[in-house]
Amino acid sequence: MNILINALIGFIAFFHLYILWFEMFAWETRGPKIFKHYPKELFPKTKTLAANQGLYNGFLAAGLIWTFFIENTEWKINVSIFFLSCVAVAGIYGAISTSKKIFYVQGLPAIITLVMILLK
C-alpha cells in the first residue's frame, strides 16, 4: 500500500510541476492550443496571472515532493494529508468555478490518495 500511495503522490507532484511549467513558461505558446475557446489575444494579457497560478502549483508540488524526504512517519503522514488536501480543495474549487474536468484531473487523484492514507 505504501508503494501505491507514494506512486500516487509522485504522480500528483509531477502533474503540478507540469502545470507550473505550462502556466509560467508556455502560457502564450501552448495556452491557445489547449484553451481553443478563448481568444488568442487573451493570453499575452493574462501571462502574469497564469504565471502566478503556476507558482502556486509549484508550491503544491514542492510540498508533496518534500514528503519523500521526511523520515518521521507521523510527520510524513501529516504533511502528505495537508498538501493533498490543498490539491483536493483546488480541484473542487476549479470544478465549481471553471470546469468539471478539473475535479477529475486534479481533485479526484488527491482525494483517492487521501482516503488511502487515512485507511492505512
ABEGO torsion letter per residue (X at the ends): XAAAAAAAAAAAAAAAAAAAAAAAAAAAAAAAAABAABBAAAAAAAAAAAAAAAAAAAAAAAAAAAAAABABAAAAAAAAAAAAAAAAAAAAAAAAAABAAAAAAAAAAAAAAAAAAAAX
